[in-house]
Amino acid sequence: MSSPAETKYRNVRAFQRRLNAVMRRLPTQTLLETTGRTSGVPRRTPVGGRRVGESFWLVSEFGERSQYVRNIKADARVRVRIRGRWHTGTAHLLPDDDPIVRLRGLPRVNSAGVRAFGADLLTVRVDLEDGKAQP
């Protein structure tokens, strides 16, 4: 029998797969693009986060279980689409950062969802290379 945390993870993941398929298509949705650790194919995940100076901050709901976090561990080079413009950068997983405190500085609606549905929060910082957007 599954633990409550495992059941929650499976249910949220199933819901997010359907929602993310729609969200990826919205031109204003912030996306994190990683490289598939096995396939080598670009993987785009809708995320909620905020740019602060030359960094983009987000919190992963399921920590190292998230596929994009696994991809970052294999290759930290990523792209982030912010307000319709792509930025290259290097992602850093920050297990020592307090994700609950970090969520207070990120967009409210997404932060509420991460707190409500998340089980193993993990802060991620993307250092943007030059701050200039790519087409």
C-alpha angles and dihedrals in degrees: 000000000000123000118243090251092053092048090049091050093051094047095047092045092052091049093046093052090060095041094045091054088062097037093054089064096056109101095217097046114113110239133193113209117201131169115252107252093220105023100038087220120134111259119200121202126183109235139176116226144117137248113234112183108306095345135078116212129201139156122229113222096213101029114210092001090069111103093225090053090052088050091050090052089056096043121006094194107107143157127225125202108212119179091344096309126106122229126186121222151139120266123220125194110219110196091166093057117096104244094194091057090043091054090060089069096046130080109301102226094049092043091053090052093048091051093046099045103025124101107178109023120202129183117229124193122193114201105211111222104224105348090242120124123236123219 
